[in-house]
Amino acid sequence: MSQSLLIITTDRRFAQTLQQHMEATYPGMQVLLANNLMMAYNQAEAGQPKFAFVEDGFTKLPEFEMMMALFSALDIRWVSVMDNQTSTPARRSSPLLDVGAGIFELTKSDHPRAFSQYFDMMVRAPRRNQPATMNKSASGSANAAPGSDKIILIGSSTGGVEALRSVLVGFPINCPPTLIVQHTGKNFGRGLVSLLDRVCPAKVSAAEDGMTIAPGNVYVAAGQPRHMGLTPRKPLRTRFKDGPPISGHMPSVDALFMSAVPMAKHVVATILTGMGQDGAQGLLELRRAGAKTFAQDEKSSVVYGMPRVAWEMGGAQQQVSLARMAGTLIQACKT
């Protein structure tokens, strides 16, 4: 099987020079080119390259969190390419530890040979085992459904893509109905759903207006131009409403949480990593009305903003590490 490579850059001359060199060095190599992150995400998801060279400017964008999550899910190594030797990299991490960025010794002015040498080094480096394809039709999961009438509500923002992956991978295939609001760019909602569905035993779908919620399903609102909530009577359905941003966001975690206050005794809710305070007031109202409420702890949060405010306001009954969050939520649905 031939190697494949992704190059993410707006510099057409650099892209063409590097593409020609890599194709000449590795006969049969497929080189994918992208000049924006949406194109890069689609190329990576479809082509599943072994490695990516990323213009450093792209790593400064909030949407790059989605790219890193996809790279991690597909075990794609990547390195940031600087404009010149004096540039300061936006992100610094070890590719051998977290399938993240490289050691930043590559610049656009380097000879293409340096790129092929780096490619060889990183592709041959030890790799983790590829995750198995999720069998959505499997039955008899060890993590049986709690068999209750509980629903799970989750709000997250900066760092939330990886946090959601970590949580949902621990959900059983017949988990309680789960609704998620994740702050992300408007063009990345569908990619987020696809990414989460790849790792979650339950079915992950983009939330739409009027969907009847059911066990074994996770409904995600991300990038939509309306707020997601729940209807107040059974059968419970998703409800989307127009309106201005709430707590600075659209869709808003507070909007989802507030809509569930009338059924709070059936709700288990949590706020994951994120900047700002969206969801804190809603979590407090849910707790006051009888819901079981949690917040991600500081140590495991990428940004300890939203969960910090929720904890300080008294909205969360307990702070929970990301590693324990899935089990905590599922267990709370059983009691």
C-alpha positions in Angstrom: 0.0 0.0 0.0 1.5 3.4 -1.0 2.1 6.1 1.4 -0.1 9.2 1.5 0.6 12.8 2.6 -1.4 15.9 3.3 0.0 19.4 2.8 -1.9 22.3 4.3 -0.7 25.7 3.1 -1.8 28.8 1.3 1.6 29.1 -0.3 1.0 27.6 -3.8 4.7 27.7 -4.8 5.8 25.9 -1.6 3.0 23.3 -2.1 3.9 22.5 -5.7 7.6 22.3 -5.0 7.1 20.0 -2.0 4.5 17.9 -3.9 6.8 17.3 -6.8 9.7 16.3 -4.6 7.6 13.9 -2.5 6.1 12.3 -5.5 9.5 11.9 -7.1 11.0 10.5 -3.9 8.2 8.1 -3.2 6.8 6.6 -6.4 3.0 6.0 -6.1 2.6 8.4 -3.2 -0.7 10.3 -3.1 -0.2 13.9 -2.1 -3.3 15.7 -0.9 -3.3 19.5 -1.0 -5.5 21.9 1.1 -5.5 25.7 1.4 -8.0 25.9 4.2 -8.9 23.8 7.3 -12.3 22.7 6.0 -10.7 21.3 2.9 -7.9 19.8 5.0 -10.4 18.1 7.3 -12.3 16.5 4.4 -9.1 15.5 2.7 -7.8 13.9 5.8 -11.0 12.1 6.7 -11.4 10.7 3.1 -7.7 10.0 2.3 -6.4 9.1 5.8 -2.8 10.1 5.1 0.1 8.9 7.2 1.5 12.3 7.7 0.7 16.0 7.3 2.9 19.1 6.8 0.9 22.1 8.2 1.6 25.8 7.7 2.1 27.1 11.2 -0.5 29.9 10.7 -3.3 27.3 10.6 -2.3 25.9 14.0 -3.2 29.3 15.6 -6.8 29.0 14.5 -9.4 27.7 17.0 -10.7 25.3 14.4 -7.4 23.5 14.4 -8.6 21.7 17.5 -10.9 19.7 15.1 -7.9 18.8 12.9 -5.8 17.6 15.9 -8.7 15.5 17.1 -9.1 13.9 13.7 -5.3 13.4 13.4 -5.4 11.7 16.8 -8.4 9.5 15.9 -6.7 8.4 12.6 -3.2 8.2 14.0 -1.9 10.8 11.5 1.4 12.4 12.5 1.9 16.0 11.6 4.5 18.8 11.8 4.2 22.5 11.7 6.1 24.3 9.0 7.4 27.8 9.9 7.8 30.7 7.5 11.4 31.2 8.5 14.0 30.3 11.1 13.1 33.3 13.3 9.4 32.4 13.6 7.9 31.2 16.9 5.7 28.1 16.6 2.1 28.4 17.7 2.0 24.9 19.2 4.8 22.8 20.6 4.4 19.1 21.4 6.0 15.7 20.7 4.7 13.7 17.8 5.9 10.5 19.5 3.9 11.2 22.7 0.6 12.5 21.4 0.6 12.2 17.6 1.0 16.0 17.7 3.2 18.5 16.2 6.9 17.9 15.5 10.0 19.6 16.8 9.6 22.7 14.5 12.9 22.4 12.7 11.2 22.7 9.3 10.7 26.0 7.4 9.5 26.8 4.0 13.1 27.8 3.0 14.5 24.3 3.8 15.5 22.0 1.0 12.7 19.6 0.1 15.1 16.8 1.1 14.7 17.9 4.8 10.9 17.2 4.4 11.4 13.7 3.0 13.9 12.9 5.8 11.5 14.1 8.4 8.7 12.2 6.8 10.8 9.0 6.9 11.7 9.5 10.5 8.1 10.1 11.7 6.3 7.5 9.6 8.7 4.8 10.7 8.5 5.8 14.4 6.5 3.4 16.6 2.8 3.9 16.3 0.0 3.1 18.6 -2.5 0.4 17.6 -5.2 1.6 15.3 -8.6 1.7 16.9 -11.0 -1.0 15.7 -13.9 0.0 13.6 -16.9 0.5 15.9 -19.7 -2.1 15.4 -22.9 -0.1 16.0 -25.0 -3.3 15.7 -23.2 -5.1 18.5 -25.3 -6.3 21.4 -24.6 -7.6 24.9 -22.3 -4.7 25.9 -20.6 -5.2 29.2 -21.7 -1.6 30.0 -25.4 -2.3 30.0 -27.9 0.6 29.7 -29.1 1.9 33.1 -32.7 1.2 32.1 -33.9 4.4 33.6 -35.7 7.4 32.2 -32.7 9.7 32.7 -31.2 11.9 30.0 -27.6 13.3 29.8 -26.8 16.9 28.9 -23.2 18.0 28.1 -21.8 21.4 27.3 -18.3 22.1 26.1 -16.1 24.6 24.3 -12.3 25.1 24.0 -10.7 21.7 24.3 -14.1 20.0 24.1 -13.6 18.0 20.9 -11.0 15.8 22.6 -12.9 15.8 25.9 -16.1 14.6 24.1 -14.1 11.9 22.4 -12.8 10.8 25.7 -16.3 10.7 27.3 -18.2 9.2 24.5 -15.8 6.3 23.9 -16.8 5.2 27.4 -20.6 5.2 26.8 -22.4 1.9 26.3 -24.1 1.2 22.9 -27.5 1.7 24.6 -26.6 4.7 26.6 -29.3 7.2 27.9 -30.3 9.8 25.4 -27.5 12.4 25.4 -27.7 15.9 24.1 -24.5 17.9 23.5 -23.8 21.6 22.7 -20.2 22.2 21.6 -18.9 25.6 20.6 -17.2 25.2 17.2 -16.9 27.0 13.8 -20.1 26.9 11.8 -18.5 24.7 9.1 -17.2 22.0 11.4 -20.4 20.7 12.9 -20.8 17.8 10.5 -17.1 16.9 10.8 -17.5 16.8 14.6 -20.5 14.5 14.4 -18.6 12.1 12.1 -15.6 12.1 14.3 -17.6 11.4 17.5 -19.7 8.7 15.7 -16.4 7.0 14.8 -15.4 6.4 18.4 -18.7 6.2 20.3 -20.5 2.8 20.6 -23.9 4.6 20.5 -25.2 6.5 17.4 -24.0 10.1 17.1 -26.1 12.4 15.0 -26.3 16.1 14.2 -29.3 17.4 16.1 -32.2 18.7 14.1 -35.5 20.3 15.1 -38.2 17.9 16.2 -36.1 14.8 16.7 -37.6 12.3 19.3 -34.8 11.5 21.7 -34.2 7.8 22.4 -31.7 5.6 24.2 -28.6 4.6 22.3 -28.5 8.0 20.6 -26.3 11.1 21.0 -27.5 14.4 19.5 -24.9 17.1 18.8 -25.6 20.8 18.3 -22.4 22.4 16.9 -22.2 25.3 14.5 -25.9 25.6 14.0 -27.3 29.2 13.8 -30.1 28.4 16.4 -30.3 27.3 20.0 -31.1 23.7 20.9 -33.5 22.8 23.7 -36.0 20.2 24.7 -39.8 20.2 24.5 -41.5 20.3 27.9 -43.7 17.3 27.5 -43.3 13.6 26.5 -42.2 12.2 24.2 -39.2 14.5 24.6 -38.1 16.1 21.4 -35.3 18.5 20.3 -36.4 22.0 19.7 -34.5 24.7 17.9 -35.2 28.4 18.4 -34.0 31.5 16.7 -32.7 34.3 18.8 -29.6 36.3 19.7 -26.5 34.5 21.2 -26.9 33.5 24.9 -23.9 33.8 27.1 -22.1 34.9 24.0 -22.7 31.7 22.0 -25.0 30.2 19.4 -26.0 27.5 20.1 -25.7 28.0 23.8 -25.2 25.5 26.6 -27.3 27.7 28.8 -30.2 27.5 26.4 -30.1 23.7 26.4 -29.8 23.5 30.2 -32.5 26.0 30.9 -34.9 24.2 28.6 -34.5 21.0 30.7 -35.3 22.6 34.1 -38.9 21.4 34.0 -37.7 17.8 33.8 -34.6 18.3 36.0 -35.2 15.2 38.2 -34.6 13.1 35.1 -31.5 15.0 34.1 -27.8 14.3 34.5 -25.7 17.2 33.3 -22.1 18.2 33.0 -19.9 21.1 31.8 -16.6 20.1 30.2 -13.5 22.2 29.4 -14.1 25.6 27.8 -13.6 29.4 27.9 -16.1 31.7 29.4 -19.2 30.9 31.5 -21.8 29.5 29.1 -23.8 26.8 30.9 -22.9 27.8 34.4 -26.2 29.5 35.2 -28.2 26.7 33.5 -26.3 24.1 35.4 -27.2 25.9 38.7 -30.9 26.1 37.8 -30.9 22.4 36.9 -29.2 21.5 40.3 -31.7 23.6 42.2 -34.6 21.8 40.4 -33.2 18.3 41.3 -30.8 17.4 38.5 -27.5 15.6 39.2 -24.8 18.0 38.0 -21.0 17.7 37.4 -18.1 19.8 36.1 -14.7 18.7 34.7 -11.9 19.3 37.2 -9.1 21.9 36.6 -6.3 19.4 36.2 -7.9 17.6 33.2 -9.3 20.7 31.5 -7.6 22.4 28.6 -9.3 25.6 29.6 -10.7 25.7 33.2 -13.2 28.5 32.4 -16.8 27.2 32.0 -16.3 24.4 34.6 -14.7 26.8 37.1 -17.5 29.2 36.9 -20.1 26.4 37.3 -18.3 25.1 40.3 -17.8 28.5 42.0 -21.5 29.4 41.4 -22.6 26.1 43.0 -24.0 24.6 39.8 -21.9 21.5 40.0 -22.3 19.0 42.8 -19.0 17.4 42.1 -15.8 18.0 40.1 -14.8 15.0 38.0 -11.6 14.2 36.1 -12.1 13.6 32.3 -10.9 10.0 32.7 -13.8 9.3 35.2 -16.5 11.4 33.5 -18.1 8.8 31.3 -18.4 6.3 34.2 -19.7 9.0 36.5 -22.5 10.1 34.2 -23.6 6.6 33.4 -23.6 5.7 37.1 -25.6 8.8 38.0 -28.3 7.6 35.5 -28.7 4.4 37.5 -29.5 6.0 40.9 
